[in-house]
Amino acid sequence: MTLQEARRDKRSAALSSVVAAIGLTTFKLIVGILTNSLGILAEAAHSGLDMVAAAMTFFAVQVSDKPADKEHPFGHGKIENLSALFETVLLLATSGWIIYEAVNRLFFVSVKVEASIWSFIVMGASIIIDFTRSRILYKAARKYKSQALEADALHFSTDIWSSSVVIVGLIGLTIARYIPGLDWMHKADSVAALIVAIIVIFISGELGWRTISGLLDTAPRGLADKVEKVAGAVNGVVDAHAIRIRPSGAHTFIDMHITMDGNLTLNEAHAATEVIEKAIHDIVSPADVTVHVEPVNLGKVPPKIPKGKDPSH
């Protein structure tokens, strides 16, 4: 698959998410206002932020694929991290509003909610659409290693659970309407909204942590050890050290130092670096790998001392 085809697939996945979010937000908002259901209104607000986040993801996917230039030597991949951070802030703000309204309805204000057939239809449709688009986004995210698409997919997959919780609340309202003595279940809608908010906060926290780690150039756990191992296994390499890893969007930038016999020719040393780069590409891709070769006199190489076994300490 060409780079142009990959970009087109990523944009298509992101655009389908925007279209779905617009439709769901409109549908939920109309039904929520007509039925006065806080649970559905909370879901409408959630879907509204989904729409904004999906639009941001669509923009981020387009920009992140731009090639590196003089001002951005590592490319534009960080825009995907910024997109995910923006999405996290929106989700947390919405959760705060939902919690405020739910607590207000539970303890201070009495609001009549109608659990109509349309309430169940809109939430059922929401689950089906969210399931479909989350699968599309996850597939594209794994295929192209896009953090922005992965964040979008994670976000929409949680909507399935939150929509299910709202349906449970609506069922509680329906039961209370027909069975005497279960008036307390009229509060089920507000309780469902609270659960939605807690789910959103939990997912937002997880997404936010991963986003901040990406912006701080936190290397994937265990990757440096793998790089050192594959480089050290190449014939002629004495030692691999000073390994630095910088993730940027779908790409990973790796630079490292290796020591080799100083009597090797330049062609031989270069051939070894080519082998190392290929071995690293086998464990992480796409990757930009830079290998710096340092000469060493093999007759004076000190013995390798395992960590924690230095006799001088």
N, C-alpha and C positions, 0 to 999 in steps of 0.2 A: 504494500500500500504506500502511495506517495505521500509526501508531507501535505500537499494540497488536499488530498482526499481525507487525511486524518483531521485537518482543520475543519473541513466541511462536515464531517461526522460529529465532531465536538459541538460545533455551532448548531447543528440540527437538533442534537439532544437537549442543549440548553434552551433553544427556541421553543421546543415542544413543551418544556416545563413552564415557560412564560405564558403560553397560550392556555394551558390547563389551569394555571393559577388564576388567570383573569376570569375564566368561566366559573371556577369554584367560588371565588370571592364574591362575585355578583350573585350567584345562586344562594349561597349561605346568608349573605346580607339581607336579601329580600325575604327569605323564609324566617330568619331570626327576628326581623322587625315585625313581621306579620304575626308571629307566635309569641313574641316577647321573651324568647328563650335566651338566657344568658349563656348557656352552654353553646348554643349555635352561634350567638353573636361573638363569643370568645373564639370559636372556630373560624368565623368570618374574619375577625381581626388577625388571627393566626394566618389564614390564607392570604390576607392582604399583605402581610409581611413576606409570606412566601412569594408573592408576586413581585415585590420590590427586590427580594433576595435573588429570585430567578433572573430578573432583569440585570441585576448587578453581576450575576454569574455569567450571563450571556456576554456582557461587555468585557468581563475579565478574561473569558476564554478567547475572545477575539484579540485582545491586547497582548495576552501572555504568549501567544504564538509568534509575535513579531520577532525577527532575528535580532541578535545583539548588535549594538552600535557603539560609537565612541563614548556616549554618555551613559550607556548601560552595557558594559562589557560582559556582564553575566546574564544578559537577556532581560526579559520583562516578566519572568515567572512569578515574582513576588506580588504582582497584582492579584494573583489568585488567593494569596494569604490575606491581603487587605480586603478582598471581597468576602472571605469567610469571617473575618473580624467584624466587618460592617453588619453582616447577617446576625452574628452573635449579639451585638449591641441591640439591634432591633428586637430580637427574640426576648431578651431580658426585660426590655422596656414594656413589651406587650404583656409579659407574665406579671409584672408589677401591677398593671392596670386590671388584669383579670382577677388577681388576688384581692385587690381593693374592692372591686364590685361584688365579688362572691361573698366576702366577709360582711359587706354592707347589707346584702340581701339576706344573709343567714341570721343576722342579729339586730338589724336596725330598720330595714325597710321591707314591707310585704309587697311582693310583685307576683301577679298572676301569670302563669306560663301555660300556653296551649301546646299540648303534645299532639299535633295534627299528623295526618298521614304524610304531609309534605315534609315535616321534620325528619321522619324516618327515611323518606326518599332522598333528601339532600345529603344526609349523612351516609347512607348506603352508597350513593353515587360517589361521594368523596372518597370512601374507602377503596372502591374499585379503581378510580382515576389515580389516586395516590400510589396504589400498589403497582399499577402499570408504569407510571412515569418514574417511580423509584427504581424499578428494574432496568429501565432504559438508561437512566443516569448512572447506576452502578456498573452496568456493562461498559459504558463509554469511559467511566472513570478508571476502571481496572485496565481497560485496553490501552488507554493513552496516559495513565498515571497522572490524572488531573485532580489536584486537591480541591479545586473549586467545584467540579462536578461531583466529587465524592461527598463534599460538605452538603451540597444540594440534595443528593440522594439520601444521605443520612437524615437530613431535615424532613424530607417528605415521607420517609419510612416511619418516622415517629408520628406523623399525622394519622397514620392508620390506627395506632393505639389510642391516640387522643380522641379520634372520631368514635372509636368503639366505646370509650368511656362515656361520651356524650349520649350515645344510643342507650347505654345502661341507665343513665339519668332520665331519659325520656320514657323508658319502660317503667321506671319507678313512678313517674308522674301518672302514667296511664293506669297502673295498678291502684294508686291512691284514689283515682277518680271513681273506680268501680267497687272497691272493697272498703267498707266502713272501718274506722279505727286505724287506718294507715295514713292519716293526714300528714304525719311527719315526713312522708315520702315526697311531699310537695317541695321539700328542700333538696331533693335529689339532683335537680338541675344545677343548683349552685355548688353542691358538693362535687359534681362532675366537672364543673368549670375549674374548681380548685385543683382537682387531680390533673386536668389538662395543663394548668400552669406549672405544677410541680414537674411533670414530664418534660415540659419545654425548658425549664430552668436546668434540669439535670443534663439534658442533651446539649443545651447551650454552653454549660460549663465545660463539658468534655470537648466540644468543638472549639471553644475559646482557648482552652489550654493547648490544643494541637496547633491552632493558628498562631498563637504567641510563640510557641516553640519554633515554628517555621520562620517567623519574622526574626527571631533571635539566632537563626542559622544553627539550630540544634541538630546535630547529626543523628540519623536513624540509629537506634540502639543496636550495638553489635556489629555495625557495618565496618567500623575502623579495624576491628579484630579480623574480620573476614578479608579485608583488603590486604592487611599485613601478612596474613597466612598465604594467600594466593601469590603475592609478590615474592615472599620468601621462598616459595616452592619452585620458582623459576630457576633453571640451571644457570649457575654463575653468580647469582645474587647472594651476597654475604649477609646483608642486613637491610631491613625496610623500616624506616622511621619518619618522624615529622609528618605524619599523615594528617591532612586537613580536609574536611568534608563540608561542603556547603550546598544544601538543597535549595533549589529555586524553581518553584512550580513543578513541572514534570521532569525537569532536568536535575542532575546531581553533578556538582563540580568537585573533583578530587585532585589534590596535588600531594606529592610525596617525594621523599628522598630514599635512594637505595645506594648501597656501597657495593662496588665490584672491583675485581682485580685491576689495578692501575696499568697493567701491561697489556690489557685488551685493546684492540683497535677501536676506533670510533664507530666503525660499521658494526662490530660485534656488540658494543654497548648499546647502540641504537636498536639492533635486532632484539636484544633482551627487553628493552622498554616496550617494543611493539608487542611482544608476547605478554608482558604484564598488562598492558592496556586491554588486550583481547580477553585475558582472564578476568579482569575487573568488569568488563562489559557483560560477561556471562553471568555475573551475580547482581549487577545493577545497571539498568539501561532505561532511558538514554543517559549517558554520562560523558562528561568532558574530563579527560584524565591527563594530567601533566606529571611526568616522572623526571626528577633531577638525579643524575648519576654522580656519585662521589667516588674518587679512586682510593684504593687502600692497598697497602703492601701486605699480601697474604702471609708473608713470613713473620709479620709483626702483629697479626690480628689477635687481640686479647680474647681469652675464652669467654663465651657467653655465660653470664651468671643469672640464674633464675631470679625472678622478682622475690624480694624478701630474704635472699640468701647471700647478700653482699657481706663478705668476711670483714670488711672495714668497719661495719657497724656492730 
